């Protein structure tokens, strides 16, 4: 399992739009999404990929990091593995 933090995502973007956007750049569909609103200025999402290793996600991450999408520049990080 691997998690991807995508920061500065428009708060109005739907799950379907995220799936389509990521698929366009070779990402598989995510299994779960957690929205992180924070102060509201730079909302983020944490996407969980059950069948993907962190190493595989790191190879995909540069495809969308610093990409301008929906009037925002995305920041993308692979999260460290969660501790049981």
C-alpha positions as CSV (number, residue, x, y, z in Angstrom):
1,X,0.0,0.0,0.0
2,X,1.2,3.5,-0.8
3,X,-0.1,6.9,-0.2
4,X,0.3,10.0,-2.3
5,X,-0.2,13.6,-1.0
6,X,-1.4,16.0,-3.7
7,X,-1.3,19.5,-2.4
8,X,-2.9,22.7,-3.7
9,X,-5.8,20.8,-5.2
10,X,-8.9,22.9,-6.0
11,X,-11.4,22.0,-3.2
12,X,-14.2,21.7,-5.8
13,X,-12.5,18.9,-7.8
14,X,-14.4,15.7,-7.8
15,X,-13.1,12.2,-7.2
16,X,-13.9,11.4,-10.8
17,X,-11.9,14.4,-12.1
18,X,-8.9,13.2,-10.0
19,X,-9.2,9.7,-11.4
20,X,-9.3,11.0,-15.0
21,X,-6.4,13.4,-14.4
22,X,-4.2,10.8,-12.9
23,X,-5.1,8.1,-15.5
24,X,-4.0,10.6,-18.2
25,X,-0.5,10.5,-16.7
26,X,-0.3,6.7,-16.1
27,X,-1.5,6.4,-12.5
28,X,-3.8,3.5,-11.6
29,X,-7.1,4.4,-9.9
30,X,-6.8,5.1,-6.2
31,X,-8.6,3.0,-3.6
32,X,-9.3,5.7,-1.1
33,X,-9.2,9.4,-0.8
34,X,-8.9,11.7,2.3
35,X,-9.5,15.4,1.8
36,X,-7.3,17.7,3.9
37,X,-8.8,21.2,4.0
38,X,-6.4,22.9,6.4
39,X,-7.0,26.6,6.4
40,X,-8.6,26.4,3.0
41,X,-5.9,28.3,1.1
42,X,-4.2,25.2,-0.2
43,X,-6.4,22.1,0.2
44,X,-4.9,18.7,-0.4
45,X,-5.9,15.1,-0.9
46,X,-4.2,11.9,0.3
47,X,-4.8,9.1,-2.2
48,X,-4.3,5.5,-1.1
49,X,-3.2,2.9,-3.7
50,X,-3.6,-0.6,-2.2
51,X,-1.8,-2.6,-5.0
52,X,1.1,-0.2,-5.5
53,X,4.4,0.0,-3.7
54,X,5.9,3.3,-2.5
55,X,8.7,2.7,-5.0
56,X,6.3,2.4,-7.9
57,X,4.5,5.5,-6.8
58,X,7.8,7.4,-6.6
59,X,8.4,6.6,-10.3
60,X,5.0,8.1,-11.2
61,X,5.2,11.1,-8.9
62,X,7.4,13.4,-11.1
63,X,4.8,13.2,-13.9
64,X,2.5,15.5,-12.0
65,X,4.6,17.3,-9.4
66,X,4.7,21.1,-10.1
67,X,2.1,20.6,-12.8
68,X,-0.4,23.5,-13.3
69,X,-3.9,22.1,-13.2
70,X,-7.2,23.9,-12.7
71,X,-5.5,27.2,-12.0
72,X,-3.2,25.8,-9.3
73,X,0.3,24.4,-9.2
74,X,0.2,20.9,-7.6
75,X,2.8,19.7,-5.1
76,X,3.0,15.9,-5.0
77,X,4.8,13.7,-2.4
78,X,4.8,10.0,-1.7
79,X,4.0,9.5,2.0
80,X,6.1,7.3,4.3
81,X,4.5,3.9,5.0
82,X,2.0,4.0,7.8
83,X,3.0,2.2,11.0
84,X,0.6,-0.6,12.1
